[in-house]
Amino acid sequence: MTNMNTLSLLDQEFKTNDEFLLNEFKMYPFELDHFQKHAIEKTLKGDNLLITAATGSGKTLPAEYAMINAWRKGKKTIYTSPIKSLSNQKFYEFKKKFKDISFAIMTGDIKYNANEADVIIMTTEILRNLLYKKQYDDSKINYKLDLDIDLKKDVGCVIFDEAHYLNDRDRGKVWEECFVLLPKHINLVLLSATMNNSAEIALWLQNVKEKPCHLIPKKERIIPLNHYIYYTSRYPKRVKDQEFTKLHSKNANKLIHILDNVGNFNEINYQIIKQLKKQDYQYHNSYNNNVIVIQRLVSLLEKKKLLPCLFFVFSRKKCLKLAKCIEKSLITSQQIGEIQRIVKWNIHKLDYPKMYLESEEFQEIQSLLFKGVAIHHSGLRPVYKEIIEILYSKGLIKVLFATETFAIGVNMPTKTVIFTSLQKYTNSEFRYLNTSEYLQMSGRAGRRGLDKIGTVILMANLFDLPVPMGLKITMCGNSNNIVSKFDLSYKFILKILLNNEYDFNNFLQNTLMFKQNNNENERIKMRYKEGEEYLKKLPKLKRSKKDYDNYYNLQNKNQLKKKEKKYIKKMESEEDFKNDYKNYLEQYEINSELNYLKESVENIDYNNVIYQSLNKVMEYLKKYNYIEDVLTKDITNENVKIKGIIASQINECNEILLTELLVNNYFDNLDDGEICGVLALFLNTSCLNEEMKVRDVSVLDIEDKLKNKIKKIEELNYNLSKDEETLQIFINTDWELNLDMIEYCYKWCKGYKYHELYFDNYSGNFIKDILKLDNLICTLEVLCTILEKYELYNKLNEIHSKILRDIVNNESLYIKL
């Protein structure tokens, strides 16, 4: 029997004489890698897998085999992905590749073939909601999941693509909940490109699921990468500095190698480019024009046969700006004709092709496509992103300007990756990319079967160059450790309480948070013990500790009296003073640390903090009548009140605030547009221009009744959040209300056309938010049936057709193909 505290690391050469296994390997028309063979063997044994491998290394193959293995046994597979676009693409890829297996897709927007399929592709949030689907009249509460499946009986395998999302600040807790909640007999396959503490995660899963979880790494890339820096400037004709002219001739307008495929960083070359850029600026010789810089690099890449290329740009607005820098066409007239044919053939599969083809947004996209250039970011309409992906996969786009989301999962390798910056904007500030992010993006370079090597380029003209050590850490450092993002949200506690299958204490003790807290407690105790042992080995002081304490304090005093100076001089004149005082200082430092560690051991039990936090959250829920006033240790599903049941079903926004609005009749006297205006408070999109941001609802062009209602909601929201603060509850409740979308949603429901809204953001964001609005309305409909609010239910039911119109739909080319 496997020792659950012993890691199974499979990084060695695979050897077997098993005929069945050898025949399974022959399913593939190529020789499998050792890590793929290990994965197949352990899948057949019913074990769990954590596969860590670089992008393009073939880690999807073991996942596909696990899917086939479940299908052979008559079991379903759930394939989860972190983003909807990746789900759509996987649906298309699998459907095309596995003709005998049926596939379904479930995202927040799309539900297709869900109850009939062998493999269901879904976002991780939908899986989490499915796992909680147990209590309180399923026919009422959960019909909107639209999936009739018994996880215990029907599902044989769950695959988690991009499993390092466990580390995502906002969504990581969803992955953690899924890992704990999934039945133990279901096989888990976790795929991740970057995970530094993968051994810790594998051991945690092994203990939680009570069966082996094998760590199967693939450290070497199939296509190695070479990293370069590129700097361009005009030839220094008028500069008399011969050294500079020589430096320029040798290094400007060239690809300068700074990192090889085995991780050797060339600091000398990097420093040369830093120096060149600095002197160029001093001599006013540098280019400030993006058009010239982009054109020169693309021309060089075309000349060196390094196209297609992918520019990573950390601003959606800048994607289009840089794409427009390319003026000449990079494709033939025949390829332009092929683009036209593919676009027309795909778009005409949609319900309203004319709407897509004649929009101003598409005209701009098409003008770029006819040059072999494209952009890709979250602000584009989903259909436009998909047509760009399809054209890119066929080699008809030579230069793509994309944001970071293009690096997440989407299977779009390229020959060359270019960084236009090494900084990104997060949490209201700019910061340098961490190693995981850099590796994820640079990993797109190198196409398996087409390229012998992938090329990565830093565009030195477009950003300030960091110090060499900073760049080396970004490019060659360790990927991030996975740290639990679990928290005790109100909805989580209510869901667990309502579900009889999960014991609250057992659940908490199975979380990664609990394990990592235990590890931290043990680490502190171990450090304390080691410190004590080390202290015992130090030589005894030759003078009293009190003497040295006095000396130490005097040394740190600003002004000394004559008597004190004499005392110091006397101490320092004594034999072997220096060595003995050095010994004292070492003892002093160790004792200080031991005192700190002792205090930590006595006062901080990290897992006790969890239960203290739990009691505070319970106190809040009792105060607002979500649960009955009983001791936390005695509470059961019978103690959850109707408000608790309502809140437990709200997944897309602040469950406390929306519950209070619903049960306290805030929606009852509102018309359809006003309901949309209120729900817009829970949407994500803000105005791009600072002067357009709404800071006071009174400036909006909406009815006074709605303005007054919003003001009352703002007051309620303030009181609810203040009570949370008073109770010192530190969980990630989103109390921020978005005023920017109120007028847009109100008018959209009232029949305004999209162009009449003058929407201050991208159309893709508008579509995304209106689809979320529709999901919120679906949630409210379900909750109205529980509360028997049938008049409001009927009003809500009529809103769908008013908001799901024109550009707002959930169409996907991948579903139609």
C-alpha positions, 0 to 999 in steps of 0.5 A: 500500500502506498505511503500517503506521505511519500512522493511518487516522482516519475522523472526517470526513463520508462521501461516495461515488458507489459504487452498490453501497455506496449500495444496501448503505446502503439495507438500513436503514430509516433514514439511517446515520450517517457513522461507520457508513458508513465502517465498512461501506465498510472492512468490504467491503475486508476491513480491521480496525476500531476503533470508539469511540462512546458507549453508544446511538450505534449502534456495534453496527450495523457489527458486525452488518454485518460479521457479515452480510458474513461470512455472505454469503461462507459464513464464520462469525463469532465474537462475543465479550463480557466477561460471560456475561449479555451473551453470553446477551442478545446471543444472544437479540437476534441470534436474534430480529433475523436470522432467516436466520442461525443462532446458537450460544452458548458460555460457561463454563456454556452450550453451544448449537448450537456446531458448526452455527451461522453466528455463535458468541457466546462469552466471550473466554476461550473464544476464547483457549482455542480459539486454543491448541487445537492440540497433543498429541492434540486428541481427549483434551485439548480435547474439553471445548471441544465445538467442531469448528471450523477457525479459519483456514478457517471463520471470516471475522470476529471481533467484540470487544464492550466491547474496552476490557476490554483494560485490565482488570487481571485479564483484559486479557491474554486480549484481548491474547493473542487479538489476537496469536494470531488469523490475520491474514486474519480481519477484526477489529471492536473496539467500545468506548465508552471508550478514550483512547489509541485511536490507539495501539491501532489502530496496534498492531493495524495492525502486528500484523495487517499490514493497515489498522486504521481508527479510527472514532470517534463523539464526539457522543452521539445522545441528549445528557445533562444532569447534575444534583445533588439534595439534599432536606431539611425546610423550616427552620421554626425556623431564624432565619437568613434567608440560609439559608432563602432558600438552602434554598427556592431549591435544596433538593428540586430538580434543580440543573443542574451539567453541560450536554451540551457539558461545561460544569461549573457550579461555582457551582451545585455549591458552593451545594449543598455549602454548603446541605448543610453548613449543613443539618447544622449546623442539624440540618435534614438527613434521615438517613433513606434512605426519605424521600430515595429516596421524595422523589426518585422522586416528583419524577421521577414528577411530571417524567415522568423515569421509568423510572430506574436507580439505580447502587448500589455494594453488593449489600446496599444495592440491596435496602435502597434498593429497599425504601424505595419503598412506593407502587406506580408501576404500574397494576393492568393492568401488574401483571397483565402482569408476572404473565403474563410471569413465568409464561410465561417461568419455565414454560419452565424445567425446574423452574418451581416451584423458581424461583417458590416460593423466598423470594428470588423472593417478595422480588423479586416484592413489588418487581416489583408496585410497578414496582421491581426490583434487579439484581446479581451475587448474584441467580440468573441466571434472576431477573436475566434476568426483571428484564431482560425486564420492564425492556426492556418498560417495566414496571419504573419504578425499578431499583437495580443495581450497576455490572455493569448498565452493561457491555454489557447493552442496557438504556437508561433515561430517567434515571440516578441515582448513590447514591455516587461511590465504589466499593470495589476492592482493599481500599479505597474510591476515586472513580469514574474518568471511564471508569466514570462515562461508562459508567454515565451513558451508560445515560441517554437512550433512542434514539427515545424521549427527546430528552435523557438525565438524570443525577442525583447524590444529594447526601444519600447521600454526601460531596460531593467538592471541585469539581475532583475532581467535574469530573475524574470527570465531564469528564476523559479516559477511561483509557489502555489499558495492557498487562496481559500477563504471562508466566504459566506456562500461557501459556508452556506453551501457546505452547511446545506450539503449533508455529504460534507463534514465542515471540519473534515472539509477545512482540514482537507484544504491546502490552506490547512495543510500549508498552515500546519507546515508553517507551524511545524517549520516554526517549531523546527526552527526553534528547536534548531536554534536551541541546539545551536545555542548549546554548542556555542562557547560560554562567555568569559564575562557575565552576560550583564556586562555585555548587555551594558556594553551593547547598550552603551555602544548604541547610545548617541552621547556618552558620559565620561564614566561610560566612556571609561567603562567601554575602554576598560572592556575593550582592553581586556584579553580576548574581548573581540572574540568573546563579544562576537560570541555574545552578539551571535548568542544575542541574535539567536536568543532574539529569534528564539524569543520571537519564535516562542511567541509565535508558537504560543500565540499563533496557531494558524489553523486556530486563526481559521476557526476564529475567522469562521466564528466571526463569519457565523456571527455575521450570518446570525446577525442578518438571519441567514442561520439560526443562533446556535453554537458553530460546532452544533450547526447543521443544514436544519439551522440554515434559514431561507436567506441562507438558502438564497445566498448559497445559490448566488455565485456571480456577485456579492451574495449578501447584498443581492440576497438583501435586495431580493428579500427586502423587496428592492426590485418589486416596484421597478420596471425592466430597465430599472431592474437592469440598472440595479443589477448593473451595480454587480458588473465588471466593466468600468469606463476607460476614460477617467473623466467618464467614470461615474462617481455620483449616480445623480449625473446619470441620464436615468429616471429619478426613481432609479437614482433614489433606489441606487442611493438607498442601495449604496447606504445598505451596502455601506452598512453591510460592509461596515458590520463586516469590518466591525466584526474584523472579518477578513475575507474577500467580499466584494463590496465595490459597486460599479456605477459606470454600467447603470445607464448603459444597461438601463438604456440597452433594456429600453431598446437603445442601439449599441452605437447610441450608447456611446459606450466608453469601452470595448464591444467585447466587454459590453457583450460579456457584461450583458451576458453576465446580467442575463445570468444574474436575471436567471439566478433571480428567477430561480430565487423568486420561485423559492420565495414565491415572488411570481410577479417579479419572476414574470417581469424578470422572464421578459427581460431576456429578449430585451437584452439578448439582441443585436451584438449581444449573443453567445454565438461561437464559431467553434461550436458551429464548425 
